[in-house]
Amino acid sequence: MRARFPALAGDAAYFDGPGGSQVPQEVLDAIDACLREANANLGGGFASSAAADTVMAVGRAAAADFMGGEPDGIAFGANMTTLNFLLAHAVARTLEPGDEIVVTQLDHDANVSPWLLVAEDHDLVVRHAPIRAADVTLDHEALEALIGPRTRVVAFTLASNAVGSITDPARIAAAAHEAGALAWADGVHLAPHRRLKATEWGLDVLLCSPYKFFGPHLGMAAIRPDLAASLPADRVRPSAQTPPGHRFETGTQSHEAVAGATAAIGYLRSLGDDSLDVAFERIQAHEDELAGELLANLPEVVELYGPAGVQGRTPTFCFNVRGREPRWVAERLGEQGIYVWDGDYYALEPMRALGLDRSGGAVRAGCLHYTSPEEIRRLVLALGGLTPV
């Protein structure tokens, strides 16, 4: 499998996956083919335009399959953040002053700032569900206690991009719906690790980004189709209001990125003998082994934040080396060809809750299914060689 990724042919150990994954050759080929054979706008009476129509239709079906939604509810955008700002703005136009939105301290800021900004514009109230600082997991009971008769949106993450802790989307969606609110989930971090199930979990909106699951930069949203049809959309007058396009796709989309995302989903299906369910069962089994080995062998100089065990988490690890700044650690590892992130990774609320926001944040090493046990041992050895102050 690793041979299908050109970047993995070198000596680098890519532990920067939570910030963006490497891509298999079939994704590169799909982008190239789209630009060569379907480089036209949609709806024309000629061959390359018809090919572009096919790229978008196939991509919409693939995205719906991957996210567990409906093709009519799939919207593409420049990236998840831009798409979420657009959708949050649309929802806010339907709300009344004093209506409430619940966000969480576990989230990437892409599912917090859009709500803070529309709340300011529309005189809404934003409530913050806390995390349990000991293991950096969402306090579901506290979140449920914040949901009330004026709650209109509950915005939450499926998994923390900072520490990997996983939430219970079906439980949160049920609590939101009981109050008549929308369940609005950020699936960006969970997408390469677990099967997404928008409809089964009861999510009204699920967002993700293909560049986190072995595809190109792109935003995808699985919106409940009737909700997508009813929300106000900012559009130019000649554009279609109904599928096969989408009301929240403004202007011409990146057809080549959609083609690449389709190929990434096809790649994942191939890992499960044409089944995404099987593929993610295999991915989780492998990643759990990697996580177990890393957790069992972390050197004493490492201070870990987040869940201490394998269960209830993705293989994403947030830590500091005692007495050393996160950037210093990342640079020393980088010199050895081990690529990790440092900082806050736009997970501003978790960093504040952990008291790390004013000290450079933390180091983050994330495994993906292409991570090898040898790379885990290489990381452990390198961390053990870092001298604490």
C-alpha positions in Angstrom: 0.0 0.0 0.0 2.8 2.5 0.9 4.2 2.1 -2.7 1.0 3.8 -4.0 2.2 7.0 -2.3 5.0 8.7 -4.2 6.0 10.9 -1.2 6.6 7.8 1.0 9.4 6.7 -1.3 11.8 9.1 0.5 13.2 9.0 4.0 10.8 11.3 5.7 8.4 10.0 8.4 5.2 11.9 8.0 3.6 12.4 11.3 1.9 15.7 10.1 -1.2 13.9 8.8 -3.7 15.8 11.1 -2.6 18.9 9.2 -2.8 17.3 5.8 -2.1 13.8 4.4 0.0 12.6 1.5 -1.8 11.4 -1.7 -1.7 8.1 -3.6 -0.8 8.0 -7.3 -4.4 7.5 -8.4 -5.3 11.0 -7.0 -2.5 12.6 -9.0 -3.6 10.7 -12.1 -7.3 11.8 -11.6 -6.4 15.5 -11.3 -4.1 15.3 -14.4 -6.8 13.5 -16.4 -9.5 16.1 -15.4 -7.3 19.0 -16.5 -6.4 17.2 -19.8 -9.8 15.9 -20.7 -12.5 17.8 -18.8 -11.2 21.3 -18.5 -14.4 23.2 -19.3 -17.3 24.7 -17.5 -20.5 22.9 -16.9 -23.6 22.6 -19.1 -22.1 23.1 -22.5 -23.0 21.3 -25.7 -19.6 19.8 -26.4 -17.5 16.9 -25.2 -15.2 18.4 -22.6 -18.1 20.2 -20.9 -20.0 16.9 -20.8 -16.9 15.3 -19.3 -16.8 18.0 -16.6 -20.5 17.4 -15.9 -19.6 13.7 -15.3 -16.7 14.6 -13.0 -19.0 16.6 -10.8 -21.9 14.1 -10.8 -19.6 11.2 -10.0 -17.8 13.3 -7.3 -21.1 14.2 -5.7 -22.2 10.5 -5.5 -18.7 9.5 -4.2 -18.8 12.2 -1.5 -22.3 11.2 -0.4 -21.2 7.6 -0.1 -18.1 8.6 1.9 -19.9 10.9 4.3 -23.0 8.8 4.7 -25.3 11.5 3.2 -27.4 12.0 0.1 -26.0 13.2 -3.3 -28.6 16.1 -3.4 -27.2 17.4 -0.2 -23.5 17.4 -1.1 -21.9 20.9 -1.5 -18.3 21.5 -2.5 -16.3 24.6 -1.6 -12.8 26.0 -1.5 -12.2 24.4 1.9 -14.1 23.4 4.9 -13.7 26.7 6.7 -14.9 28.8 3.8 -17.9 26.5 3.3 -18.8 26.6 7.0 -18.7 30.4 7.1 -21.1 30.4 4.1 -23.5 27.9 5.7 -23.4 29.5 9.1 -24.3 32.9 7.5 -27.2 31.2 5.8 -28.5 29.7 9.0 -28.1 32.9 10.9 -30.4 34.7 8.5 -33.2 32.5 9.6 -32.7 33.2 13.4 -34.1 35.7 15.8 -32.1 38.0 18.2 -31.5 36.0 21.4 -31.5 32.6 19.7 -28.7 30.4 21.0 -25.8 28.4 19.5 -23.8 25.8 21.4 -20.2 25.3 20.5 -17.5 23.2 22.3 -14.1 23.8 23.7 -12.9 20.7 21.9 -13.3 22.1 18.4 -11.0 23.4 15.7 -11.8 27.1 15.3 -13.4 26.5 11.9 -16.5 25.4 13.8 -16.3 28.1 16.4 -15.4 31.4 14.8 -18.1 31.3 12.1 -20.7 31.1 14.9 -19.1 33.8 17.0 -19.1 36.2 14.0 -22.7 35.5 12.9 -23.8 35.8 16.6 -22.2 39.3 16.6 -24.0 40.2 13.4 -27.4 38.9 14.4 -27.4 39.4 18.1 -27.3 35.7 18.9 -26.0 34.0 22.1 -23.1 31.5 21.9 -22.6 29.0 24.7 -19.4 27.0 25.1 -19.6 23.4 26.2 -16.5 22.5 28.3 -14.0 19.7 28.0 -12.6 17.6 30.8 -9.1 18.9 31.2 -7.7 15.7 32.7 -8.1 13.7 29.4 -9.2 16.5 27.0 -12.6 14.8 26.2 -15.9 16.5 25.6 -18.2 16.8 28.7 -21.3 15.5 27.0 -23.4 16.0 30.2 -22.4 19.7 30.4 -23.1 20.1 26.7 -26.6 18.7 27.1 -27.3 21.0 30.1 -26.5 24.0 27.8 -29.2 23.0 25.3 -32.4 24.9 25.9 -35.6 26.2 24.3 -33.7 28.9 22.4 -31.0 26.7 21.1 -31.0 26.6 17.3 -27.6 25.0 16.5 -25.3 22.6 18.3 -21.9 22.8 16.6 -19.4 20.2 17.6 -16.5 18.1 16.3 -16.5 14.3 15.7 -12.8 14.2 16.9 -10.3 16.7 18.3 -7.7 17.6 15.7 -5.4 18.5 18.7 -5.5 15.4 20.9 -7.6 12.9 19.0 -10.4 12.4 21.5 -13.7 11.2 19.8 -17.2 12.4 20.6 -20.6 10.7 20.5 -22.4 12.2 17.5 -25.6 10.3 17.7 -26.0 11.3 21.3 -25.3 14.9 20.6 -27.6 15.0 17.6 -30.5 13.4 19.6 -30.1 16.1 22.3 -30.1 18.8 19.7 -33.1 17.5 17.9 -35.1 17.1 21.1 -34.7 20.9 21.5 -35.5 21.5 17.8 -31.9 22.5 17.1 -29.6 21.5 14.2 -26.8 19.1 14.8 -23.7 20.6 13.0 -20.6 18.4 12.9 -17.0 19.0 11.9 -15.8 15.6 10.6 -12.4 16.8 9.2 -10.2 15.1 11.7 -12.2 11.9 12.0 -12.6 11.3 8.3 -9.3 9.4 7.6 -9.7 7.2 10.7 -13.4 6.2 11.0 -16.4 5.6 8.7 -18.6 8.8 8.5 -22.3 8.3 8.9 -24.1 11.6 8.6 -27.7 10.2 8.1 -27.3 7.3 10.5 -26.0 9.6 13.3 -28.8 12.1 12.6 -26.5 15.0 11.6 -28.1 17.9 9.7 -24.7 19.2 8.5 -21.4 17.3 8.3 -18.3 18.9 7.0 -14.9 17.5 6.0 -11.8 18.1 3.8 -10.4 15.6 1.3 -6.8 16.7 1.9 -7.1 15.1 5.3 -8.1 11.7 3.8 -5.5 11.4 1.0 -7.1 13.8 -1.5 -6.6 17.4 -2.6 -7.6 20.7 -0.9 -11.3 21.0 -1.1 -14.3 21.5 1.2 -17.2 19.1 1.3 -20.5 19.3 3.2 -23.2 16.7 3.5 -26.4 18.8 4.2 -29.8 17.2 4.9 -31.4 17.8 1.5 -34.5 19.5 2.7 -32.5 21.8 4.9 -30.2 22.7 1.9 -33.3 23.5 -0.1 -34.8 25.8 2.5 -31.8 27.8 3.7 -31.3 31.2 2.0 -28.3 31.0 -0.4 -26.2 33.8 -1.8 -26.1 33.1 -5.5 -25.9 35.0 -8.9 -29.3 35.1 -10.6 -28.7 32.8 -13.6 -27.4 29.9 -11.4 -29.5 26.9 -10.8 -31.4 26.6 -7.5 -31.7 22.8 -7.6 -29.5 19.7 -8.2 -27.5 18.5 -10.1 -25.7 21.6 -9.0 -26.0 22.9 -5.4 -27.4 26.1 -4.0 -24.3 26.6 -1.9 -21.7 26.2 -4.6 -21.1 29.7 -5.7 -19.2 30.2 -9.0 -17.2 27.6 -10.8 -15.9 24.8 -8.6 -12.4 23.2 -8.7 -13.4 20.3 -10.9 -9.9 18.8 -10.8 -10.1 18.8 -6.9 -13.4 17.0 -7.1 -11.9 14.4 -9.4 -9.0 14.0 -7.0 -11.4 13.6 -4.0 -13.3 11.0 -5.9 -10.1 9.1 -6.6 -9.1 9.3 -2.9 -12.4 7.8 -1.9 -11.9 5.1 -4.5 -8.5 4.4 -3.1 -10.0 4.0 0.4 -12.6 1.6 -1.0 -9.8 -0.5 -2.5 -8.4 -1.1 1.0 -11.6 -2.8 1.9 -12.2 -4.9 -1.2 -14.5 -2.2 -2.6 -16.2 -1.6 0.8 -15.6 1.5 2.9 -16.9 -0.3 5.9 -14.3 -3.0 5.6 -11.6 -0.5 4.7 -12.2 1.5 7.9 -12.3 -1.6 10.1 -8.8 -2.5 8.7 -7.6 1.1 9.1 -8.7 1.2 12.7 -7.2 -2.1 13.6 -3.8 -1.0 12.2 -3.9 2.4 13.8 -4.9 1.0 17.2 -1.8 -1.1 17.1 0.3 1.9 16.2 -1.3 3.9 19.0 -0.7 1.2 21.5 3.0 0.9 20.7 3.5 4.6 20.9 1.7 5.1 24.2 3.5 2.1 25.7 6.9 3.5 24.8 6.8 7.3 25.2 9.9 8.4 27.0 9.7 10.0 30.4 10.7 13.4 29.0 7.3 13.5 27.2 4.2 15.1 28.8 1.1 13.8 27.0 -2.2 15.6 26.8 -5.4 13.8 26.0 -6.7 10.2 26.4 -4.1 8.0 27.9 -5.3 4.8 26.2 -6.1 3.6 22.7 -9.9 3.5 23.0 -12.0 6.6 22.2 -9.3 8.3 20.3 -7.7 8.6 16.9 -3.9 8.0 16.7 -3.1 11.7 17.1 -0.8 12.6 20.0 -0.4 16.0 21.6 2.6 16.5 23.9 5.5 18.6 25.1 9.1 17.7 26.0 9.6 19.0 29.5 11.4 22.3 29.6 11.6 22.6 25.8 9.5 24.9 23.5 7.3 23.0 21.0 8.9 24.6 18.0 12.4 23.6 19.2 11.2 20.0 19.5 9.6 20.1 16.0 12.8 21.5 14.5 15.0 18.9 16.2 12.7 16.1 14.9 12.5 17.7 11.5 16.3 17.6 11.3 16.0 13.8 11.6 13.4 13.6 8.9 10.5 13.2 11.3 7.7 15.7 10.5 5.5 16.9 13.3 3.4 20.0 13.9 3.7 22.5 16.7 1.6 25.4 17.9 -2.2 25.4 18.4 -3.2 23.9 15.1 -6.2 26.3 15.1 -7.6 24.3 18.1 -7.6 27.5 20.1 -10.2 26.4 22.8 -8.5 23.2 23.8 -5.1 25.0 24.1 -6.7 27.6 26.3 -8.3 25.0 28.4 -5.0 23.3 28.9 -3.2 26.6 29.6 -0.9 26.1 26.6 -2.1 29.0 24.5 0.6 31.5 25.8 3.5 29.1 25.8 3.7 28.0 22.2 1.1 25.3 22.3 2.3 21.8 22.0 3.8 19.2 19.6 1.5 17.0 17.6 2.4 13.7 16.0 -0.4 12.0 14.1 -0.5 8.5 12.6 -2.4 7.6 9.5 -2.9 4.1 8.0 0.3 4.5 5.9 2.3 5.0 9.1 4.6 2.0 9.8 5.6 0.4 13.1 9.2 1.2 12.1 8.3 4.9 12.0 6.7 4.7 15.4 10.0 3.2 16.8 11.9 5.9 15.0 9.8 8.6 16.6 10.1 7.1 20.1 13.9 6.8 19.7 14.2 10.4 18.5 12.1 11.7 21.4 14.2 9.8 23.9 17.2 11.5 22.5 15.9 15.0 23.3 17.4 16.5 26.4 15.0 18.2 28.7 16.0 21.5 30.4 
